[in-house]
Structure formats: C-alpha cells, structure tokens
C-alpha cells in the first residue's frame, strides 16, 4: 500500500493548484494595471492630439501672417527703389 505516497501526490497537487491560483491572481492584477495604464495613455494621446491640432492651426495662421508681411515688405522696398 502506498497511502503515504498518495498523500504526497495530493499535497503536491494542492500546492500546484494554489500556485496556479496565485499566478492567476497576479496575472489578473497585472492585466488590471495594464488596462489602467492604457486608459491613461489614451487620455494623454487624446490631449496631445488636441494640442497638436491647435498648434497646427496657429502655425498656419502665423504662416499666412508671415506671407502678408513679406509681400508688404517687398512692396515697400520696391517703392523706395523706384524713387
């Protein structure tokens, strides 16, 4: 009879099951943490995309102003040269 051996096996199986359950709990915690981080990154990305859009509009506006200023300066220079 190997009842003693079966107790060891039962004990090992129970230990393995507890280890598996612990690993699952750890994995579940990591998944929740990754979800939280992913949501934070999405918020940051959305904010940066909005800021980028604003800066792009501002850049376009400033580029137009620069072109108007260049045209004005060119006209002034030409008028002084023609005098």
Backbone bond lengths (Angstrom), bond angles and torsions (degrees), N, CA, C in turn:
res aa  C-N    CA-C-N  psi(-1)  N-CA   C-N-CA  omega(-1)  CA-C   N-CA-C  phi
1 X - - - 1.442 - - 1.522 110.56 -
2 X 1.292 114.84 136.61 1.454 119.27 -178.59 1.521 110.51 -121.28
3 X 1.301 116.18 51.68 1.461 119.42 178.71 1.523 110.33 -66.34
4 X 1.301 115.16 -35.48 1.457 119.06 -180.00 1.529 110.27 -60.76
5 X 1.330 116.29 -42.12 1.462 121.43 178.42 1.517 112.12 -65.32
6 X 1.323 117.22 -36.12 1.460 119.75 -179.54 1.522 110.84 -70.19
7 X 1.329 117.14 -30.72 1.467 119.52 175.30 1.524 110.14 -65.51
8 X 1.325 115.27 -40.83 1.465 119.19 177.52 1.521 110.51 -62.14
9 X 1.328 115.91 -44.36 1.458 120.80 -179.93 1.521 110.14 -63.31
10 X 1.323 115.99 -45.21 1.467 120.33 178.95 1.524 110.19 -61.69
11 X 1.312 115.86 -42.07 1.462 120.87 178.87 1.529 110.82 -63.92
12 X 1.340 115.84 -42.49 1.467 120.23 178.37 1.520 111.17 -63.66
13 X 1.346 115.93 -44.11 1.465 119.75 179.66 1.520 110.83 -62.51
14 X 1.326 116.13 -41.45 1.461 120.70 178.58 1.526 110.27 -64.01
15 X 1.321 116.75 -42.21 1.461 121.59 178.41 1.520 110.44 -64.18
16 X 1.338 116.60 -44.56 1.464 120.49 178.16 1.521 111.09 -61.71
17 X 1.337 116.31 -40.16 1.460 119.93 179.91 1.524 109.89 -65.09
18 X 1.340 116.89 -42.56 1.469 120.58 178.30 1.522 110.56 -63.65
19 X 1.336 116.19 -39.75 1.466 119.76 178.25 1.526 110.03 -64.42
20 X 1.339 116.31 -41.93 1.465 120.25 178.89 1.520 110.43 -63.60
21 X 1.329 116.16 -41.64 1.462 120.29 179.01 1.527 110.24 -63.99
22 X 1.328 116.13 -40.84 1.460 120.94 178.50 1.527 110.60 -64.32
23 X 1.337 116.21 -42.56 1.466 120.19 177.85 1.524 110.46 -62.55
24 X 1.337 115.90 -40.49 1.461 119.94 178.69 1.528 110.33 -63.48
25 X 1.336 117.06 -43.62 1.468 120.66 178.47 1.524 110.90 -61.16
26 X 1.335 116.01 -42.79 1.466 119.74 178.01 1.522 111.18 -63.53
27 X 1.317 115.76 -42.46 1.461 120.56 179.16 1.523 110.38 -63.60
28 X 1.324 116.06 -42.22 1.466 120.72 178.82 1.532 110.42 -61.57
29 X 1.324 116.87 -42.20 1.468 120.94 177.69 1.524 110.98 -62.86
30 X 1.322 116.08 -42.70 1.465 120.05 179.03 1.522 111.20 -64.21
31 X 1.333 116.42 -39.57 1.467 120.15 178.68 1.525 110.14 -63.07
32 X 1.329 117.13 -44.40 1.468 120.21 178.47 1.528 110.81 -61.64
33 X 1.322 116.08 -40.68 1.467 120.35 178.51 1.529 110.61 -64.65
34 X 1.321 116.90 -41.61 1.469 120.74 178.26 1.523 111.41 -65.20
35 X 1.321 117.16 -37.88 1.467 120.60 177.18 1.522 109.68 -63.27
36 X 1.330 116.09 -43.93 1.467 120.67 179.16 1.531 110.45 -61.94
37 X 1.321 116.70 -45.43 1.463 120.70 178.61 1.524 111.39 -63.74
38 X 1.317 116.12 -39.18 1.462 120.80 178.86 1.526 110.69 -62.45
39 X 1.321 116.83 -41.92 1.464 120.62 178.14 1.526 110.85 -64.75
40 X 1.333 116.49 -40.64 1.466 119.96 178.01 1.523 110.65 -64.03
41 X 1.331 116.80 -42.23 1.464 120.44 178.87 1.520 111.24 -64.21
42 X 1.330 116.74 -36.93 1.459 120.57 177.81 1.523 109.94 -63.81
43 X 1.345 116.77 -43.05 1.464 120.58 178.49 1.528 110.67 -62.03
44 X 1.322 116.52 -44.24 1.468 120.66 178.69 1.521 110.02 -63.47
45 X 1.323 116.83 -43.75 1.458 121.19 179.80 1.524 110.80 -62.19
46 X 1.333 117.12 -43.67 1.465 120.79 178.19 1.523 110.90 -61.50
47 X 1.335 115.70 -42.67 1.468 120.08 178.83 1.529 110.57 -62.49
48 X 1.334 116.30 -44.87 1.466 120.23 -179.63 1.528 111.47 -66.00
49 X 1.320 117.01 -36.71 1.467 120.34 178.05 1.526 110.15 -64.74
50 X 1.324 116.13 -41.88 1.473 120.75 178.11 1.527 110.04 -63.76
51 X 1.324 116.03 -45.17 1.469 120.87 179.68 1.527 110.08 -63.32
52 X 1.318 117.36 -41.20 1.459 122.12 178.97 1.524 110.48 -61.30
53 X 1.324 116.36 -41.56 1.467 120.85 179.07 1.529 110.25 -63.05
54 X 1.342 116.32 -43.62 1.469 120.62 178.17 1.525 111.00 -62.06
55 X 1.331 116.07 -44.96 1.463 120.08 -178.92 1.524 111.46 -66.35
56 X 1.318 116.46 -34.80 1.460 120.73 177.78 1.527 110.15 -64.68
57 X 1.332 116.77 -43.49 1.471 120.69 177.31 1.528 110.36 -61.81
58 X 1.326 116.10 -44.30 1.465 120.76 179.75 1.528 110.50 -63.40
59 X 1.312 116.69 -41.13 1.458 121.33 178.52 1.527 110.78 -61.96
60 X 1.330 116.75 -43.70 1.465 120.49 178.10 1.525 111.24 -62.46
61 X 1.333 115.67 -42.23 1.468 119.88 178.73 1.530 110.72 -62.35
62 X 1.314 116.32 -44.67 1.464 120.24 179.88 1.528 111.44 -66.60
63 X 1.317 117.09 -36.05 1.471 120.49 177.22 1.523 110.85 -63.12
64 X 1.329 116.45 -41.83 1.466 120.28 177.36 1.528 110.39 -63.53
65 X 1.333 116.29 -43.86 1.470 120.12 177.94 1.526 110.98 -60.80
66 X 1.311 116.78 -39.79 1.458 121.14 179.09 1.522 110.56 -63.66
67 X 1.325 116.95 -42.74 1.470 120.49 178.64 1.524 110.74 -62.36
68 X 1.330 116.70 -43.05 1.472 120.58 177.92 1.528 109.71 -61.76
69 X 1.335 116.38 -43.19 1.464 120.26 179.58 1.526 110.71 -63.98
70 X 1.323 117.88 -42.07 1.471 121.27 178.45 1.525 110.68 -60.87
71 X 1.335 115.92 -44.85 1.468 119.56 179.32 1.528 110.51 -61.76
72 X 1.329 116.16 -42.75 1.465 120.30 178.97 1.518 111.66 -63.28
73 X 1.298 117.28 -43.97 1.470 121.39 179.52 1.524 110.08 -64.14
74 X 1.329 116.47 -41.90 1.471 120.46 178.55 1.525 110.40 -60.47
75 X 1.325 118.03 -43.58 1.468 122.16 178.53 1.524 110.89 -62.87
76 X 1.322 116.49 -42.69 1.476 120.14 179.79 1.525 110.20 -63.32
77 X 1.332 116.91 -44.87 1.472 120.89 179.81 1.526 110.14 -61.92
78 X 1.325 117.51 -44.16 1.469 120.81 179.17 1.518 111.18 -62.78
79 X 1.333 117.14 -39.79 1.472 118.95 -179.14 1.531 110.98 -67.88
80 X 1.327 118.45 -34.91 1.464 120.52 177.13 1.525 111.08 -71.27
81 X 1.338 116.76 -36.05 1.466 120.11 179.61 1.521 111.01 -68.11
82 X 1.311 116.80 -34.22 1.471 119.94 -177.19 1.523 111.90 -78.90
83 X 1.274 121.60 -6.74 1.469 123.84 -179.51 1.473 111.38 -78.50
